[in-house]
Amino acid sequence: MTVAGSAPPSGRMRSLVERGPGGPTDPRSWRSPLRGPWLTSIFAVVLLVGLPVLIVTGLLSYAAYDPALGGSNDQTPGAGLLASYIWFDWFTSPSWLYRVNQGTHVLLGIALIPLVLAKLWSVAPKLFEWPPVHSVAQALERISLLLLVGSILFLLVTGVMNIQYDYAWKFSFYTGHFYAAWVFIGAFAAHVALKLPTMIRSLRGRSLREELRTSTADTVAEPMDPDHLVSPNPAEATVSRRGALALVGGSSLTLLALSIGQSIDPLRPTALLSPRGRSYGDGPNDFQVNTTFGEIGVDPTETESSWRLRLEGPDGRSVTLRREDLLAMAMVTEELPIACVEGWSTSQVWTGVRLRELAELVGGREADSVFVESLQRGGAFSTMSLTGKQIRAAKTLLALKVNGVDLSLDHGFPARMIIPAAPGVRNTKWVQKLTFRGGS
Amino acid sequence: MSGGGRRPRLYGASAWHLLALLGCFALTGYAVSRLRDDPALLRITLWFVGAAVVWDLVAGPLIALVDRLLLPLRSRPRRVGLLNHVRVPALLSGLLLVVWAPVIFQRSEQTFRLKAGLDQDPYLERWLVITAVLFAMSAAAYAVRLRRAPH
């Protein structure tokens, strides 16, 4: 402090206003010699590539539910214009499309956590900048930065909790993640628009190759910058920029290495901390379950010999089939993934009847959609609609068997849907009724 | 303030700056307006603001404080520093703990048992083993550096 005891109160007051209350508002209290526009821009350029991938895969995942069909397909029915980018029916091939999309979304999201935190660390002095506001422009920009930081952290927190079944926030994950994503998209776009020139200039200011050769002993602060990221009072370096980059990159790779097994069957045991790294055993039905029959109120007696599948056509024609009737139809075997919105997935060999064959029985081959009803009582996905494109896809099955044996009760016995390239929850289990609608 | 602080113009930046920010606020405003009748809006807002506040005002300063306490471990002339051999495994272990906290602390075991038919017993132990391996690797690297250091 430079305020002498003899200074008049008004001077002290002026000093407080001009210099701030001290502590973090004093730029000299930020000691790291690594902070500076170059380091921030290195983190930024990685995020500039990674975050748009998260945005695109996230928007595609929402489209993969075909929300235009309404009902359970649309978990955010109030979306309005925010859903208007979906002008297409979701794809049915390649069958691994959703698996790759969602695996990328979740794994990349996890791997980017260290980058986001490092980026926030690198600009932390800006949060406490004094005076907090010096122009209208800067005040507005600070509000947009609150939206940016709040939304990215919100998306990471809700995503990471959702894949671990921790719903402490007590709102629908779909609602929170979807609307926060749009806030993020706007704030991210504005931030890039305003900061891209600074980022490019900062990256050009120093050579990456040079930094990667610089040891801790030779690491000094960047030249003072107009954005006040560089400490005016740098301490001696305890780590080089090379070391800091290795730490952040290594953290990302560690998180990725310990998660990727949830999406790749042979690597599953390596996903040590993921709930989807667990094995159920070696049997044909021993793969990941996301809704047990006990959870969702399926009465096992209803799945036994009394079970019937009811088909209804667009013109009201109806057919009722026993499981033996289905087994007597043309059986098809396909290897198809179950890929959850939570990012985990598993590929299995399914045997069953083509949905389009069932549609044919009630004159629904050209239907616009089919409404699938489960025996399950309650749950957000006890009914689900499929598009005409999905009805007619050769690989869309009403599966009766998996890996050569009958489905287990947890995997949907007596019959479940398997749809190529679609999110896991669209593969309705314990199917009891199919209503084909529309078309001619 | 020493120069550059106050600009003569009313707004303080270019029209492009204003346009970009207005676009951002319009999108946020629209998203919020779609949720205005949803009781979830208040909770979502709390978690949204809470996430930023907890990171900026609690987690960030806490990490900085702990790091400052480790400073005596840094290298000195004629001494190999222990600092980064503590920092790196501690940071990785802490990161894994924060990311996988729900399963490590078995917060969601009941839900997971219903949904997947599995418990969450192994995760705390696994995290501890990973942490031990990280520190052991770091200690081994330190031992190698000590041996190589000139006496």
HADDOCK unambig.tbl for C-alpha pairs under 7 A between the chains (distance, minus, plus):
assign (segid A and resid 78 and name CA) (segid B and resid 34 and name CA) 5.92 0.50 0.50
assign (segid A and resid 79 and name CA) (segid B and resid 34 and name CA) 6.39 0.50 0.50
assign (segid A and resid 135 and name CA) (segid B and resid 11 and name CA) 6.67 0.50 0.50
assign (segid A and resid 135 and name CA) (segid B and resid 12 and name CA) 5.66 0.50 0.50
assign (segid A and resid 136 and name CA) (segid B and resid 11 and name CA) 5.37 0.50 0.50
assign (segid A and resid 136 and name CA) (segid B and resid 12 and name CA) 6.37 0.50 0.50
assign (segid A and resid 137 and name CA) (segid B and resid 11 and name CA) 5.57 0.50 0.50
assign (segid A and resid 137 and name CA) (segid B and resid 12 and name CA) 5.31 0.50 0.50
assign (segid A and resid 137 and name CA) (segid B and resid 13 and name CA) 5.86 0.50 0.50
assign (segid A and resid 141 and name CA) (segid B and resid 21 and name CA) 6.86 0.50 0.50
assign (segid A and resid 144 and name CA) (segid B and resid 21 and name CA) 6.87 0.50 0.50
assign (segid A and resid 149 and name CA) (segid B and resid 52 and name CA) 6.12 0.50 0.50
assign (segid A and resid 150 and name CA) (segid B and resid 48 and name CA) 5.17 0.50 0.50
assign (segid A and resid 150 and name CA) (segid B and resid 49 and name CA) 5.75 0.50 0.50
assign (segid A and resid 150 and name CA) (segid B and resid 51 and name CA) 6.08 0.50 0.50
assign (segid A and resid 150 and name CA) (segid B and resid 52 and name CA) 4.83 0.50 0.50
assign (segid A and resid 151 and name CA) (segid B and resid 48 and name CA) 6.25 0.50 0.50
assign (segid A and resid 153 and name CA) (segid B and resid 51 and name CA) 5.84 0.50 0.50
assign (segid A and resid 153 and name CA) (segid B and resid 52 and name CA) 6.68 0.50 0.50
assign (segid A and resid 154 and name CA) (segid B and resid 47 and name CA) 6.69 0.50 0.50
assign (segid A and resid 154 and name CA) (segid B and resid 48 and name CA) 5.30 0.50 0.50
assign (segid A and resid 154 and name CA) (segid B and resid 51 and name CA) 6.02 0.50 0.50
assign (segid A and resid 160 and name CA) (segid B and resid 99 and name CA) 6.67 0.50 0.50
assign (segid A and resid 161 and name CA) (segid B and resid 102 and name CA) 6.81 0.50 0.50
assign (segid A and resid 164 and name CA) (segid B and resid 102 and name CA) 6.28 0.50 0.50
assign (segid A and resid 164 and name CA) (segid B and resid 103 and name CA) 6.44 0.50 0.50
assign (segid A and resid 165 and name CA) (segid B and resid 108 and name CA) 5.74 0.50 0.50
assign (segid A and resid 165 and name CA) (segid B and resid 111 and name CA) 6.46 0.50 0.50
assign (segid A and resid 165 and name CA) (segid B and resid 112 and name CA) 6.33 0.50 0.50
assign (segid A and resid 166 and name CA) (segid B and resid 102 and name CA) 6.21 0.50 0.50
assign (segid A and resid 166 and name CA) (segid B and resid 107 and name CA) 6.68 0.50 0.50
assign (segid A and resid 166 and name CA) (segid B and resid 108 and name CA) 5.03 0.50 0.50
assign (segid A and resid 171 and name CA) (segid B and resid 40 and name CA) 5.60 0.50 0.50
assign (segid A and resid 176 and name CA) (segid B and resid 44 and name CA) 6.14 0.50 0.50
assign (segid A and resid 179 and name CA) (segid B and resid 31 and name CA) 5.92 0.50 0.50
assign (segid A and resid 182 and name CA) (segid B and resid 31 and name CA) 6.86 0.50 0.50
assign (segid A and resid 183 and name CA) (segid B and resid 27 and name CA) 6.48 0.50 0.50
assign (segid A and resid 183 and name CA) (segid B and resid 28 and name CA) 4.89 0.50 0.50
assign (segid A and resid 183 and name CA) (segid B and resid 31 and name CA) 6.98 0.50 0.50
assign (segid A and resid 186 and name CA) (segid B and resid 23 and name CA) 6.93 0.50 0.50
assign (segid A and resid 186 and name CA) (segid B and resid 24 and name CA) 4.40 0.50 0.50
assign (segid A and resid 186 and name CA) (segid B and resid 27 and name CA) 5.97 0.50 0.50
assign (segid A and resid 187 and name CA) (segid B and resid 24 and name CA) 5.20 0.50 0.50
assign (segid A and resid 190 and name CA) (segid B and resid 20 and name CA) 5.00 0.50 0.50
assign (segid A and resid 190 and name CA) (segid B and resid 21 and name CA) 5.95 0.50 0.50
assign (segid A and resid 190 and name CA) (segid B and resid 24 and name CA) 6.09 0.50 0.50
assign (segid A and resid 193 and name CA) (segid B and resid 20 and name CA) 6.93 0.50 0.50
assign (segid A and resid 194 and name CA) (segid B and resid 17 and name CA) 6.48 0.50 0.50
assign (segid A and resid 238 and name CA) (segid B and resid 74 and name CA) 6.61 0.50 0.50
assign (segid A and resid 251 and name CA) (segid B and resid 92 and name CA) 6.17 0.50 0.50
assign (segid A and resid 272 and name CA) (segid B and resid 126 and name CA) 6.95 0.50 0.50
assign (segid A and resid 273 and name CA) (segid B and resid 100 and name CA) 6.62 0.50 0.50
assign (segid A and resid 273 and name CA) (segid B and resid 123 and name CA) 5.99 0.50 0.50
assign (segid A and resid 289 and name CA) (segid B and resid 116 and name CA) 4.96 0.50 0.50
assign (segid A and resid 290 and name CA) (segid B and resid 115 and name CA) 5.09 0.50 0.50
assign (segid A and resid 290 and name CA) (segid B and resid 116 and name CA) 4.97 0.50 0.50
assign (segid A and resid 291 and name CA) (segid B and resid 115 and name CA) 4.44 0.50 0.50
assign (segid A and resid 291 and name CA) (segid B and resid 116 and name CA) 6.12 0.50 0.50
assign (segid A and resid 292 and name CA) (segid B and resid 114 and name CA) 6.28 0.50 0.50
assign (segid A and resid 292 and name CA) (segid B and resid 115 and name CA) 5.42 0.50 0.50
assign (segid A and resid 292 and name CA) (segid B and resid 116 and name CA) 6.26 0.50 0.50
assign (segid A and resid 292 and name CA) (segid B and resid 117 and name CA) 6.62 0.50 0.50
assign (segid A and resid 294 and name CA) (segid B and resid 114 and name CA) 6.99 0.50 0.50
assign (segid A and resid 295 and name CA) (segid B and resid 114 and name CA) 4.99 0.50 0.50
assign (segid A and resid 295 and name CA) (segid B and resid 115 and name CA) 6.29 0.50 0.50
